[in-house]
């Protein structure tokens, strides 16, 4: 999930846990928290103020949001990339905040270039007309 922000904005923990990673991945600074029970959240690009093994509480300052630079898809703004995994499978981060929207789906950066899977003919009486776009669940998803 991308959340709009500003450079040097403070990033805080949504829940308590133990910092499982604070470092750089593919030239991007990342902070990850293990919340227990297989739940891990990650934040990037974040300059860490925490270190691996540190226990943090809800609302603890993790670091500062950085401007990802000219290659960022967030331009002209700055955004925080927030990912949450349960037992290694990505889930909707808003679930940590008690907001439920259904399953998380990764869509292409350019929706106009999305490849749609073939659909069966509409079922008589269905609400999906042939001229409507396919439901989000039938779009191809980006690989992790």
The first five atom37 places (N, CA, C, CB, O) and aatype in JSON, in Angstrom:
{
  "aatype": [20, 20, 20, 20, 20, 20, 20, 20, 20, 20, 20, 20, 20, 20, 20, 20, 20, 20, 20, 20, 20, 20, 20, 20, 20, 20, 20, 20, 20, 20, 20, 20, 20, 20, 20, 20, 20, 20, 20, 20, 20, 20, 20, 20, 20, 20, 20, 20, 20, 20, 20, 20, 20, 20, 20, 20, 20, 20, 20, 20, 20, 20, 20, 20, 20, 20, 20, 20, 20, 20, 20, 20, 20, 20, 20, 20, 20, 20, 20, 20, 20, 20, 20, 20, 20, 20, 20, 20, 20, 20, 20, 20, 20, 20, 20, 20, 20, 20, 20, 20, 20, 20, 20, 20, 20, 20, 20, 20, 20, 20, 20, 20, 20, 20, 20, 20, 20, 20, 20, 20, 20, 20, 20, 20, 20, 20, 20, 20, 20, 20, 20, 20, 20, 20, 20, 20, 20, 20, 20, 20, 20, 20, 20, 20],
  "atom_mask": [
    [1, 1, 1, 1, 1],
    [1, 1, 1, 1, 1],
    [1, 1, 1, 1, 1],
    [1, 1, 1, 1, 1],
    [1, 1, 1, 1, 1],
    [1, 1, 1, 1, 1],
    [1, 1, 1, 1, 1],
    [1, 1, 1, 1, 1],
    [1, 1, 1, 1, 1],
    [1, 1, 1, 1, 1],
    [1, 1, 1, 1, 1],
    [1, 1, 1, 1, 1],
    [1, 1, 1, 1, 1],
    [1, 1, 1, 1, 1],
    [1, 1, 1, 1, 1],
    [1, 1, 1, 1, 1],
    [1, 1, 1, 1, 1],
    [1, 1, 1, 1, 1],
    [1, 1, 1, 1, 1],
    [1, 1, 1, 1, 1],
    [1, 1, 1, 1, 1],
    [1, 1, 1, 1, 1],
    [1, 1, 1, 1, 1],
    [1, 1, 1, 1, 1],
    [1, 1, 1, 1, 1],
    [1, 1, 1, 1, 1],
    [1, 1, 1, 1, 1],
    [1, 1, 1, 1, 1],
    [1, 1, 1, 1, 1],
    [1, 1, 1, 1, 1],
    [1, 1, 1, 1, 1],
    [1, 1, 1, 1, 1],
    [1, 1, 1, 1, 1],
    [1, 1, 1, 1, 1],
    [1, 1, 1, 1, 1],
    [1, 1, 1, 1, 1],
    [1, 1, 1, 1, 1],
    [1, 1, 1, 1, 1],
    [1, 1, 1, 1, 1],
    [1, 1, 1, 1, 1],
    [1, 1, 1, 1, 1],
    [1, 1, 1, 1, 1],
    [1, 1, 1, 1, 1],
    [1, 1, 1, 1, 1],
    [1, 1, 1, 1, 1],
    [1, 1, 1, 1, 1],
    [1, 1, 1, 1, 1],
    [1, 1, 1, 1, 1],
    [1, 1, 1, 1, 1],
    [1, 1, 1, 1, 1],
    [1, 1, 1, 1, 1],
    [1, 1, 1, 1, 1],
    [1, 1, 1, 1, 1],
    [1, 1, 1, 1, 1],
    [1, 1, 1, 1, 1],
    [1, 1, 1, 1, 1],
    [1, 1, 1, 1, 1],
    [1, 1, 1, 1, 1],
    [1, 1, 1, 1, 1],
    [1, 1, 1, 1, 1],
    [1, 1, 1, 1, 1],
    [1, 1, 1, 1, 1],
    [1, 1, 1, 1, 1],
    [1, 1, 1, 1, 1],
    [1, 1, 1, 1, 1],
    [1, 1, 1, 1, 1],
    [1, 1, 1, 1, 1],
    [1, 1, 1, 1, 1],
    [1, 1, 1, 1, 1],
    [1, 1, 1, 1, 1],
    [1, 1, 1, 1, 1],
    [1, 1, 1, 1, 1],
    [1, 1, 1, 1, 1],
    [1, 1, 1, 1, 1],
    [1, 1, 1, 1, 1],
    [1, 1, 1, 1, 1],
    [1, 1, 1, 1, 1],
    [1, 1, 1, 1, 1],
    [1, 1, 1, 1, 1],
    [1, 1, 1, 1, 1],
    [1, 1, 1, 1, 1],
    [1, 1, 1, 1, 1],
    [1, 1, 1, 1, 1],
    [1, 1, 1, 1, 1],
    [1, 1, 1, 1, 1],
    [1, 1, 1, 1, 1],
    [1, 1, 1, 1, 1],
    [1, 1, 1, 1, 1],
    [1, 1, 1, 1, 1],
    [1, 1, 1, 1, 1],
    [1, 1, 1, 1, 1],
    [1, 1, 1, 1, 1],
    [1, 1, 1, 1, 1],
    [1, 1, 1, 1, 1],
    [1, 1, 1, 1, 1],
    [1, 1, 1, 1, 1],
    [1, 1, 1, 1, 1],
    [1, 1, 1, 1, 1],
    [1, 1, 1, 1, 1],
    [1, 1, 1, 1, 1],
    [1, 1, 1, 1, 1],
    [1, 1, 1, 1, 1],
    [1, 1, 1, 1, 1],
    [1, 1, 1, 1, 1],
    [1, 1, 1, 1, 1],
    [1, 1, 1, 1, 1],
    [1, 1, 1, 1, 1],
    [1, 1, 1, 1, 1],
    [1, 1, 1, 1, 1],
    [1, 1, 1, 1, 1],
    [1, 1, 1, 1, 1],
    [1, 1, 1, 1, 1],
    [1, 1, 1, 1, 1],
    [1, 1, 1, 1, 1],
    [1, 1, 1, 1, 1],
    [1, 1, 1, 1, 1],
    [1, 1, 1, 1, 1],
    [1, 1, 1, 1, 1],
    [1, 1, 1, 1, 1],
    [1, 1, 1, 1, 1],
    [1, 1, 1, 1, 1],
    [1, 1, 1, 1, 1],
    [1, 1, 1, 1, 1],
    [1, 1, 1, 1, 1],
    [1, 1, 1, 1, 1],
    [1, 1, 1, 1, 1],
    [1, 1, 1, 1, 1],
    [1, 1, 1, 1, 1],
    [1, 1, 1, 1, 1],
    [1, 1, 1, 1, 1],
    [1, 1, 1, 1, 1],
    [1, 1, 1, 1, 1],
    [1, 1, 1, 1, 1],
    [1, 1, 1, 1, 1],
    [1, 1, 1, 1, 1],
    [1, 1, 1, 1, 1],
    [1, 1, 1, 1, 1],
    [1, 1, 1, 1, 1],
    [1, 1, 1, 1, 1],
    [1, 1, 1, 1, 1],
    [1, 1, 1, 1, 1],
    [1, 1, 1, 1, 1],
    [1, 1, 1, 1, 1],
    [1, 1, 1, 1, 1]
  ],
  "atom_positions": [
    [[0.85, -1.16, 0.0], [0.0, 0.0, 0.0], [0.9, 1.23, 0.0], [-0.97, 0.0, 1.22], [1.9, 1.26, 0.71]],
    [[0.55, 2.22, -0.79], [1.28, 3.48, -0.82], [0.47, 4.52, -0.06], [1.55, 3.94, -2.28], [-0.72, 4.71, -0.31]],
    [[1.13, 5.18, 0.88], [0.49, 6.23, 1.67], [1.2, 7.54, 1.38], [0.51, 5.9, 3.2], [2.42, 7.63, 1.51]],
    [[0.45, 8.56, 0.99], [1.05, 9.86, 0.69], [1.71, 10.42, 1.94], [-0.02, 10.85, 0.16], [1.2, 10.28, 3.05]],
    [[2.84, 11.05, 1.75], [3.55, 11.63, 2.87], [4.43, 12.76, 2.39], [4.39, 10.58, 3.59], [4.27, 13.27, 1.28]],
    [[5.36, 13.15, 3.25], [6.32, 14.19, 2.88], [7.69, 13.77, 3.37], [5.91, 15.58, 3.46], [7.83, 13.05, 4.36]],
    [[8.71, 14.24, 2.67], [10.08, 13.9, 3.02], [10.36, 14.31, 4.47], [11.07, 14.58, 2.06], [9.96, 15.39, 4.91]],
    [[11.04, 13.46, 5.18], [11.44, 13.64, 6.59], [10.28, 13.47, 7.56], [12.05, 15.0, 6.77], [10.46, 13.7, 8.76]],
    [[9.1, 13.08, 7.08], [7.96, 12.83, 7.97], [8.28, 11.63, 8.85], [6.65, 12.59, 7.15], [8.89, 10.67, 8.39]],
    [[7.87, 11.67, 10.1], [8.11, 10.58, 11.03], [7.19, 9.4, 10.7], [7.9, 11.05, 12.49], [6.0, 9.59, 10.43]],
    [[7.76, 8.2, 10.71], [7.0, 6.97, 10.47], [6.93, 6.23, 11.8], [7.67, 6.08, 9.35], [7.94, 6.03, 12.47]],
    [[5.7, 5.81, 12.19], [5.51, 5.15, 13.47], [4.97, 3.73, 13.28], [4.56, 5.96, 14.35], [4.43, 3.39, 12.23]],
    [[5.13, 2.91, 14.3], [4.68, 1.53, 14.28], [3.17, 1.45, 14.45], [5.39, 0.71, 15.37], [2.62, 2.11, 15.34]],
    [[2.48, 0.66, 13.62], [1.04, 0.51, 13.78], [0.68, -0.36, 14.98], [0.44, -0.08, 12.52], [-0.35, -0.16, 15.62]],
    [[1.54, -1.31, 15.28], [1.39, -2.23, 16.43], [2.76, -2.43, 17.04], [0.75, -3.61, 16.0], [3.78, -2.12, 16.43]],
    [[2.78, -2.96, 18.24], [4.04, -3.27, 18.87], [4.66, -4.52, 18.29], [3.86, -3.42, 20.36], [3.99, -5.3, 17.6]],
    [[5.95, -4.71, 18.57], [6.65, -5.9, 18.11], [8.14, -5.73, 18.25], [6.28, -6.22, 16.67], [8.62, -4.87, 18.99]],
    [[8.88, -6.55, 17.52], [10.33, -6.52, 17.54], [10.83, -6.18, 16.15], [10.91, -7.88, 18.02], [10.39, -6.77, 15.16]],
    [[11.75, -5.23, 16.06], [12.32, -4.86, 14.77], [13.1, -6.07, 14.24], [13.25, -3.58, 14.89], [14.08, -6.5, 14.85]],
    [[12.65, -6.6, 13.1], [13.31, -7.77, 12.52], [14.31, -7.38, 11.44], [12.27, -8.71, 11.94], [15.18, -8.18, 11.08]],
    [[14.2, -6.16, 10.93], [15.15, -5.68, 9.92], [15.15, -4.16, 9.92], [14.8, -6.22, 8.5], [14.1, -3.53, 9.99]],
    [[16.33, -3.59, 9.85], [16.51, -2.15, 9.67], [17.77, -1.99, 8.86], [16.6, -1.37, 11.06], [18.89, -2.04, 9.39]],
    [[17.59, -1.8, 7.56], [18.75, -1.73, 6.68], [18.33, -1.37, 5.27], [19.51, -3.04, 6.68], [17.29, -0.76, 5.05]],
    [[19.18, -1.78, 4.31], [18.96, -1.41, 2.92], [18.74, -2.66, 2.08], [20.15, -0.59, 2.38], [19.48, -3.64, 2.19]],
    [[17.71, -2.62, 1.23], [17.41, -3.69, 0.28], [17.33, -3.05, -1.1], [16.08, -4.44, 0.65], [16.52, -2.14, -1.31]],
    [[18.15, -3.5, -2.03], [18.16, -2.96, -3.4], [18.21, -1.43, -3.4], [16.91, -3.44, -4.16], [17.44, -0.77, -4.09]],
    [[19.12, -0.88, -2.62], [19.36, 0.56, -2.52], [18.2, 1.33, -1.87], [19.62, 1.13, -3.88], [18.15, 2.55, -1.96]],
    [[17.28, 0.63, -1.22], [16.14, 1.28, -0.57], [16.17, 0.98, 0.92], [14.8, 0.81, -1.19], [16.22, -0.19, 1.3]],
    [[16.14, 2.0, 1.79], [16.12, 1.75, 3.22], [14.75, 1.21, 3.66], [16.45, 3.05, 3.99], [13.7, 1.75, 3.31]],
    [[14.8, 0.13, 4.46], [13.6, -0.59, 4.88], [13.65, -0.84, 6.38], [13.45, -1.93, 4.1], [14.71, -1.09, 6.94]],
    [[12.47, -0.76, 7.02], [12.31, -1.17, 8.41], [11.18, -2.19, 8.45], [12.01, 0.06, 9.36], [10.1, -1.95, 7.9]],
    [[11.43, -3.34, 9.1], [10.4, -4.37, 9.26], [10.21, -4.68, 10.73], [10.77, -5.66, 8.47], [11.16, -4.68, 11.51]],
    [[8.96, -4.95, 11.11], [8.62, -5.28, 12.49], [7.92, -6.63, 12.5], [7.72, -4.19, 13.13], [6.99, -6.88, 11.73]],
    [[8.38, -7.51, 13.39], [7.71, -8.8, 13.62], [6.74, -8.56, 14.78], [8.75, -9.97, 13.95], [7.15, -8.32, 15.91]],
    [[5.44, -8.65, 14.46], [4.41, -8.4, 15.47], [4.03, -9.67, 16.22], [3.18, -7.79, 14.82], [3.21, -9.61, 17.14]],
    [[4.6, -10.82, 15.85], [4.24, -12.1, 16.46], [3.15, -12.8, 15.67], [3.79, -11.89, 17.9], [2.51, -12.18, 14.82]],
    [[2.93, -14.07, 15.94], [1.91, -14.88, 15.27], [2.02, -14.83, 13.75], [0.54, -14.41, 15.69], [1.0, -14.87, 13.06]],
    [[3.26, -14.75, 13.22], [3.47, -14.77, 11.79], [3.2, -13.46, 11.07], [2.63, -15.8, 11.19], [3.24, -13.41, 9.84]],
    [[2.93, -12.38, 11.81], [2.59, -11.08, 11.22], [3.81, -10.17, 11.2], [1.44, -10.42, 12.01], [4.41, -9.88, 12.23]],
    [[4.18, -9.71, 9.98], [5.34, -8.83, 9.8], [4.92, -7.65, 8.93], [6.54, -9.59, 9.16], [4.29, -7.84, 7.89]],
    [[5.27, -6.44, 9.36], [5.0, -5.26, 8.54], [6.33, -4.63, 8.15], [4.1, -4.23, 9.29], [7.29, -4.63, 8.92]],
    [[6.37, -4.07, 6.92], [7.58, -3.44, 6.4], [7.26, -2.07, 5.85], [8.24, -4.32, 5.31], [6.17, -1.83, 5.33]],
    [[8.22, -1.16, 5.98], [8.04, 0.23, 5.58], [9.26, 0.68, 4.78], [7.82, 1.15, 6.82], [10.39, 0.42, 5.17]],
    [[9.01, 1.36, 3.64], [10.11, 1.89, 2.84], [9.63, 3.08, 2.03], [10.67, 0.8, 1.91], [8.44, 3.17, 1.75]],
    [[10.46, 3.98, 1.65], [11.85, 4.18, 2.04], [11.92, 4.93, 3.38], [12.63, 4.95, 0.95], [11.49, 6.08, 3.48]],
    [[12.45, 4.28, 4.38], [12.49, 4.85, 5.73], [13.92, 4.78, 6.28], [11.51, 4.1, 6.67], [14.51, 3.7, 6.36]],
    [[14.45, 5.94, 6.66], [15.75, 5.99, 7.35], [15.48, 5.61, 8.79], [16.43, 7.43, 7.24], [14.8, 6.32, 9.52]],
    [[16.03, 4.46, 9.2], [15.73, 3.88, 10.51], [16.29, 4.69, 11.67], [16.26, 2.47, 10.57], [17.41, 5.21, 11.62]],
    [[15.48, 4.78, 12.72], [15.92, 5.28, 14.03], [15.93, 4.13, 15.02], [14.99, 6.44, 14.54], [16.2, 4.32, 16.21]],
    [[15.64, 2.93, 14.53], [15.59, 1.73, 15.37], [16.63, 0.74, 14.86], [14.16, 1.09, 15.36], [17.21, 0.92, 13.78]],
    [[16.87, -0.31, 15.63], [17.83, -1.33, 15.21], [17.23, -2.73, 15.37], [19.14, -1.21, 16.04], [16.28, -2.93, 16.13]],
    [[17.79, -3.68, 14.65], [17.32, -5.06, 14.69], [17.33, -5.56, 16.14], [18.19, -5.98, 13.78], [18.3, -5.37, 16.87]],
    [[16.23, -6.22, 16.52], [16.12, -6.76, 17.88], [15.47, -5.81, 18.87], [17.47, -7.13, 18.37], [15.12, -6.22, 19.97]],
    [[15.31, -4.56, 18.5], [14.7, -3.57, 19.39], [13.2, -3.84, 19.52], [14.95, -2.13, 18.87], [12.52, -4.07, 18.52]],
    [[12.68, -3.81, 20.73], [11.25, -3.96, 20.98], [10.62, -2.57, 20.89], [10.96, -4.63, 22.38], [11.1, -1.61, 21.51]],
    [[9.53, -2.47, 20.12], [8.84, -1.19, 19.95], [7.37, -1.36, 20.29], [9.0, -0.65, 18.48], [6.81, -2.45, 20.13]],
    [[6.76, -0.31, 20.77], [5.34, -0.33, 21.08], [4.54, 0.34, 19.97], [5.07, 0.38, 22.42], [5.12, 0.93, 19.05]],
    [[3.22, 0.24, 20.04], [2.39, 0.92, 19.05], [2.67, 2.42, 19.08], [0.89, 0.65, 19.3], [2.71, 3.02, 20.16]],
    [[2.86, 3.02, 17.92], [3.14, 4.46, 17.85], [4.6, 4.83, 18.02], [2.35, 5.16, 18.86], [4.94, 6.01, 17.95]],
    [[5.47, 3.84, 18.25], [6.9, 4.13, 18.4], [7.46, 4.66, 17.09], [7.68, 2.87, 18.85], [7.08, 4.2, 16.02]],
    [[8.36, 5.62, 17.18], [8.99, 6.19, 15.99], [9.96, 5.16, 15.42], [9.72, 7.52, 16.31], [10.86, 4.69, 16.11]],
    [[9.77, 4.83, 14.12], [10.65, 3.88, 13.44], [11.74, 4.59, 12.66], [9.85, 2.98, 12.51], [12.85, 4.08, 12.53]],
    [[11.43, 5.78, 12.15], [12.39, 6.53, 11.35], [11.71, 7.64, 10.58], [13.13, 5.61, 10.4], [10.59, 8.03, 10.9]],
    [[12.42, 8.14, 9.54], [11.89, 9.23, 8.72], [11.66, 8.74, 7.3], [12.85, 10.43, 8.72], [12.45, 7.96, 6.76]],
    [[10.56, 9.19, 6.7], [10.24, 8.89, 5.32], [11.19, 9.67, 4.41], [8.75, 9.24, 5.0], [11.41, 10.87, 4.61]],
    [[11.76, 8.98, 3.43], [12.68, 9.61, 2.49], [12.0, 9.8, 1.14], [13.96, 8.78, 2.34], [11.07, 9.08, 0.79]],
    [[12.48, 10.76, 0.4], [12.04, 10.95, -0.98], [12.75, 9.89, -1.81], [12.35, 12.42, -1.51], [13.98, 9.83, -1.81]],
    [[12.0, 9.05, -2.51], [12.59, 7.95, -3.28], [13.31, 8.43, -4.54], [11.52, 6.95, -3.65], [14.01, 7.64, -5.17]],
    [[13.15, 9.68, -4.9], [13.89, 10.23, -6.03], [13.15, 10.16, -7.35], [15.16, 9.52, -6.15], [11.97, 9.82, -7.4]],
    [[13.87, 10.48, -8.43], [13.24, 10.62, -9.74], [12.64, 9.34, -10.31], [14.24, 11.15, -10.7], [11.79, 9.43, -11.2]],
    [[13.03, 8.17, -9.86], [12.47, 6.93, -10.39], [11.2, 6.47, -9.68], [13.49, 5.85, -10.3], [10.64, 5.43, -10.02]],
    [[10.75, 7.24, -8.7], [9.6, 6.83, -7.9], [8.29, 6.96, -8.67], [9.53, 7.65, -6.63], [8.1, 7.92, -9.41]],
    [[7.4, 6.0, -8.49], [6.06, 6.09, -9.08], [5.17, 7.04, -8.29], [5.42, 4.7, -9.14], [4.03, 7.3, -8.7]],
    [[5.66, 7.57, -7.18], [4.86, 8.47, -6.35], [4.99, 9.93, -6.79], [5.29, 8.34, -4.9], [4.3, 10.8, -6.25]],
    [[5.85, 10.21, -7.75], [6.05, 11.59, -8.19], [4.76, 12.21, -8.68], [7.11, 11.65, -9.29], [3.96, 11.51, -9.3]],
    [[4.52, 13.46, -8.44], [5.46, 14.43, -7.93], [5.56, 14.44, -6.41], [5.09, 15.78, -8.41], [6.25, 15.28, -5.85]],
    [[4.88, 13.53, -5.74], [4.9, 13.5, -4.28], [5.86, 12.47, -3.72], [3.53, 13.24, -3.75], [6.68, 11.9, -4.43]],
    [[5.73, 12.25, -2.44], [6.52, 11.27, -1.7], [5.52, 10.3, -1.07], [7.44, 11.95, -0.6], [4.46, 10.73, -0.6]],
    [[5.83, 9.01, -1.06], [4.91, 8.07, -0.43], [5.65, 7.0, 0.37], [4.03, 7.41, -1.49], [6.8, 6.66, 0.08]],
    [[4.95, 6.5, 1.36], [5.45, 5.41, 2.2], [4.87, 4.12, 1.65], [5.06, 5.62, 3.71], [3.65, 4.0, 1.47]],
    [[5.72, 3.14, 1.38], [5.27, 1.82, 0.94], [5.14, 0.98, 2.21], [6.28, 1.17, -0.11], [6.12, 0.76, 2.92]],
    [[3.92, 0.5, 2.49], [3.64, -0.27, 3.69], [3.12, -1.63, 3.26], [2.61, 0.46, 4.62], [2.06, -1.74, 2.64]],
    [[3.87, -2.65, 3.6], [3.46, -4.01, 3.29], [3.3, -4.82, 4.55], [4.47, -4.68, 2.36], [4.05, -4.63, 5.52]],
    [[2.33, -5.73, 4.56], [2.1, -6.61, 5.71], [1.98, -8.04, 5.2], [0.82, -6.18, 6.52], [1.26, -8.31, 4.24]],
    [[2.69, -8.95, 5.87], [2.62, -10.37, 5.53], [2.19, -11.17, 6.75], [3.98, -10.88, 4.99], [2.62, -10.9, 7.87]],
    [[1.33, -12.15, 6.52], [0.97, -13.11, 7.56], [1.46, -14.45, 7.07], [-0.59, -13.13, 7.86], [1.01, -14.96, 6.04]],
    [[2.41, -15.04, 7.81], [3.02, -16.31, 7.43], [3.55, -16.26, 6.0], [2.02, -17.46, 7.57], [3.43, -17.24, 5.26]],
    [[4.13, -15.12, 5.6], [4.76, -14.97, 4.3], [3.83, -14.55, 3.17], [5.39, -16.23, 3.93], [4.3, -14.31, 2.06]],
    [[2.52, -14.46, 3.42], [1.57, -14.07, 2.39], [1.12, -12.64, 2.65], [0.35, -15.03, 2.37], [0.73, -12.28, 3.77]],
    [[1.17, -11.81, 1.59], [0.77, -10.42, 1.76], [-0.72, -10.31, 2.07], [1.09, -9.62, 0.5], [-1.55, -11.0, 1.48]],
    [[-1.04, -9.41, 3.01], [-2.42, -9.12, 3.4], [-2.61, -7.6, 3.37], [-2.76, -9.72, 4.82], [-1.63, -6.86, 3.3]],
    [[-3.84, -7.16, 3.43], [-4.14, -5.73, 3.42], [-3.66, -5.09, 4.72], [-5.66, -5.49, 3.22], [-4.12, -5.47, 5.79]],
    [[-2.74, -4.11, 4.64], [-2.24, -3.46, 5.85], [-3.32, -2.79, 6.7], [-1.22, -2.43, 5.48], [-3.17, -2.68, 7.91]],
    [[-4.4, -2.35, 6.07], [-5.44, -1.67, 6.84], [-6.09, -2.59, 7.86], [-6.5, -1.11, 5.9], [-6.72, -2.12, 8.8]],
    [[-5.95, -3.9, 7.68], [-6.46, -4.85, 8.66], [-5.83, -4.66, 10.03], [-6.22, -6.27, 8.17], [-6.46, -4.93, 11.05]],
    [[-4.56, -4.18, 10.07], [-3.91, -3.91, 11.35], [-4.58, -2.76, 12.09], [-2.43, -3.59, 11.13], [-4.47, -2.64, 13.31]],
    [[-5.26, -1.92, 11.33], [-5.93, -0.76, 11.93], [-7.41, -1.01, 12.16], [-5.74, 0.47, 11.06], [-8.15, -0.1, 12.52]],
    [[-7.84, -2.27, 11.94], [-9.24, -2.62, 12.13], [-10.14, -2.22, 10.98], [-9.74, -1.99, 13.37], [-11.36, -2.19, 11.13]],
    [[-9.54, -1.92, 9.81], [-10.31, -1.55, 8.63], [-10.24, -2.72, 7.66], [-9.75, -0.21, 7.97], [-9.15, -3.13, 7.26]],
    [[-11.38, -3.27, 7.28], [-11.41, -4.42, 6.39], [-11.95, -4.02, 5.02], [-12.26, -5.54, 6.99], [-13.04, -3.46, 4.92]],
    [[-11.16, -4.33, 3.96], [-11.59, -4.03, 2.6], [-11.61, -5.29, 1.74], [-10.67, -2.98, 1.97], [-11.93, -5.21, 0.55]],
    [[-11.28, -6.42, 2.29], [-11.17, -7.63, 1.48], [-9.72, -7.95, 1.2], [-11.94, -7.48, 0.17], [-8.83, -7.33, 1.79]],
    [[-9.45, -8.91, 0.3], [-8.07, -9.32, 0.05], [-7.26, -8.23, -0.64], [-8.04, -10.58, -0.79], [-7.79, -7.45, -1.43]],
    [[-5.96, -8.19, -0.34], [-5.06, -7.25, -1.0], [-4.74, -7.78, -2.39], [-3.75, -7.04, -0.17], [-4.49, -8.98, -2.56]],
    [[-4.75, -6.91, -3.38], [-4.46, -7.29, -4.75], [-3.43, -6.32, -5.31], [-5.76, -7.31, -5.62], [-3.62, -5.1, -5.22]],
    [[-2.35, -6.85, -5.88], [-1.35, -6.01, -6.5], [-1.72, -5.83, -7.96], [0.07, -6.62, -6.35], [-1.86, -6.81, -8.7]],
    [[-1.89, -4.6, -8.39], [-2.25, -4.3, -9.76], [-1.06, -3.68, -10.48], [-3.46, -3.36, -9.82], [-0.16, -3.16, -9.83]],
    [[-1.05, -3.71, -11.81], [0.05, -3.09, -12.55], [0.12, -1.6, -12.28], [-0.12, -3.34, -14.06], [-0.88, -0.97, -11.96]],
    [[1.32, -1.04, -12.42], [1.52, 0.39, -12.23], [0.67, 1.17, -13.22], [3.0, 0.76, -12.38], [0.1, 2.21, -12.87]],
    [[0.57, 0.69, -14.46], [-0.22, 1.34, -15.49], [-1.45, 0.48, -15.76], [0.61, 1.58, -16.79], [-1.35, -0.48, -16.53]],
    [[-2.61, 0.78, -15.16], [-3.8, -0.05, -15.35], [-4.2, -0.2, -16.81], [-4.95, 0.53, -14.58], [-4.79, -1.22, -17.17]],
    [[-3.88, 0.78, -17.66], [-4.24, 0.69, -19.08], [-3.47, -0.43, -19.76], [-3.97, 2.02, -19.79], [-3.91, -0.95, -20.79]],
    [[-2.33, -0.82, -19.21], [-1.51, -1.87, -19.81], [-1.79, -3.24, -19.2], [-0.04, -1.53, -19.67], [-1.12, -4.21, -19.53]],
    [[-2.78, -3.32, -18.31], [-3.08, -4.58, -17.63], [-3.53, -5.64, -18.63], [-4.17, -4.36, -16.56], [-4.26, -5.36, -19.57]],
    [[-3.08, -6.85, -18.39], [-3.5, -7.97, -19.21], [-4.67, -8.63, -18.51], [-2.33, -8.99, -19.47], [-4.53, -9.08, -17.37]],
    [[-5.8, -8.7, -19.17], [-6.98, -9.32, -18.57], [-7.03, -10.78, -18.97], [-8.28, -8.59, -19.0], [-6.75, -11.13, -20.11]],
    [[-7.4, -11.62, -18.04], [-7.58, -13.04, -18.32], [-8.88, -13.22, -19.09], [-7.59, -13.88, -17.02], [-9.83, -12.47, -18.89]],
    [[-8.92, -14.22, -19.98], [-10.18, -14.47, -20.69], [-11.29, -14.78, -19.7], [-10.02, -15.62, -21.69], [-11.07, -15.44, -18.68]],
    [[-12.49, -14.3, -20.02], [-13.65, -14.55, -19.17], [-14.61, -15.46, -19.91], [-14.33, -13.23, -18.75], [-14.68, -15.47, -21.14]],
    [[-15.35, -16.2, -19.14], [-16.42, -17.0, -19.73], [-17.54, -16.07, -20.16], [-16.95, -18.07, -18.72], [-17.61, -14.93, -19.71]],
    [[-18.39, -16.55, -21.03], [-19.54, -15.75, -21.47], [-20.37, -15.39, -20.25], [-20.4, -16.52, -22.51], [-20.46, -16.18, -19.31]],
    [[-20.98, -14.2, -20.25], [-21.79, -13.8, -19.1], [-22.93, -14.78, -18.85], [-22.36, -12.39, -19.32], [-23.55, -15.31, -19.77]],
    [[-23.16, -15.01, -17.58], [-24.26, -15.88, -17.18], [-25.55, -15.1, -17.33], [-24.07, -16.4, -15.7], [-25.63, -13.95, -16.88]],
    [[-26.57, -15.7, -17.95], [-27.84, -14.97, -18.08], [-28.31, -14.45, -16.73], [-28.93, -15.87, -18.71], [-28.33, -15.17, -15.74]],
    [[-28.7, -13.18, -16.72], [-29.17, -12.57, -15.48], [-28.06, -12.0, -14.61], [-29.95, -13.57, -14.69], [-28.33, -11.42, -13.56]],
    [[-26.78, -12.17, -15.04], [-25.69, -11.64, -14.22], [-25.61, -10.13, -14.4], [-24.35, -12.3, -14.6], [-26.19, -9.58, -15.34]],
    [[-24.89, -9.47, -13.5], [-24.76, -8.01, -13.56], [-23.52, -7.57, -14.3], [-24.75, -7.44, -12.17], [-23.28, -6.37, -14.43]],
    [[-22.71, -8.5, -14.79], [-21.49, -8.14, -15.51], [-21.79, -8.09, -17.0], [-20.35, -9.15, -15.21], [-21.94, -9.13, -17.64]],
    [[-21.87, -6.91, -17.53], [-22.13, -6.74, -18.96], [-20.83, -6.92, -19.74], [-22.76, -5.35, -19.26], [-19.76, -6.65, -19.2]],
    [[-20.91, -7.37, -21.01], [-19.7, -7.59, -21.79], [-18.86, -6.33, -21.98], [-20.06, -8.14, -23.13], [-17.65, -6.44, -22.18]],
    [[-19.46, -5.15, -21.91], [-18.7, -3.93, -22.13], [-18.1, -3.36, -20.85], [-19.57, -2.89, -22.78], [-17.41, -2.34, -20.89]],
    [[-18.34, -4.0, -19.72], [-17.75, -3.55, -18.45], [-16.39, -4.2, -18.28], [-18.68, -3.88, -17.24], [-16.16, -5.3, -18.79]],
    [[-15.48, -3.52, -17.55], [-14.19, -4.15, -17.28], [-14.37, -5.37, -16.4], [-13.21, -3.15, -16.63], [-15.35, -5.47, -15.65]],
    [[-13.43, -6.28, -16.48], [-13.47, -7.47, -15.64], [-13.34, -7.05, -14.18], [-12.35, -8.46, -16.02], [-12.71, -6.03, -13.9]],
    [[-13.92, -7.81, -13.25], [-13.76, -7.49, -11.83], [-12.28, -7.53, -11.45], [-14.56, -8.48, -10.96], [-11.49, -8.23, -12.08]],
    [[-11.91, -6.78, -10.42], [-10.51, -6.7, -10.0], [-9.92, -8.08, -9.73], [-10.38, -5.85, -8.75], [-8.74, -8.29, -10.0]],
    [[-10.71, -9.01, -9.22], [-10.19, -10.33, -8.9], [-9.73, -11.09, -10.13], [-11.23, -11.14, -8.16], [-8.96, -12.04, -10.01]],
    [[-10.19, -10.7, -11.33], [-9.79, -11.43, -12.53], [-8.63, -10.78, -13.25], [-10.96, -11.55, -13.46], [-8.19, -11.3, -14.29]],
    [[-8.1, -9.67, -12.75], [-6.94, -9.04, -13.35], [-5.69, -9.82, -12.98], [-6.83, -7.57, -12.92], [-5.65, -10.46, -11.93]],
    [[-4.68, -9.76, -13.82], [-3.43, -10.41, -13.47], [-2.77, -9.62, -12.35], [-2.49, -10.52, -14.7], [-2.89, -8.39, -12.29]],
    [[-2.08, -10.3, -11.48], [-1.41, -9.62, -10.36], [0.08, -9.62, -10.6], [-1.75, -10.31, -9.02], [0.63, -10.5, -11.25]],
    [[0.73, -8.61, -10.05], [2.18, -8.53, -10.18], [2.83, -9.59, -9.32], [2.68, -7.13, -9.79], [2.33, -9.92, -8.25]],
    [[3.92, -10.13, -9.78], [4.64, -11.11, -8.96], [5.35, -10.38, -7.85], [5.65, -11.94, -9.81], [5.67, -9.2, -7.97]],
    [[5.59, -11.09, -6.78], [6.22, -10.46, -5.62], [7.7, -10.32, -5.82], [5.95, -11.26, -4.35], [8.4, -9.81, -4.94]]
  ]
}
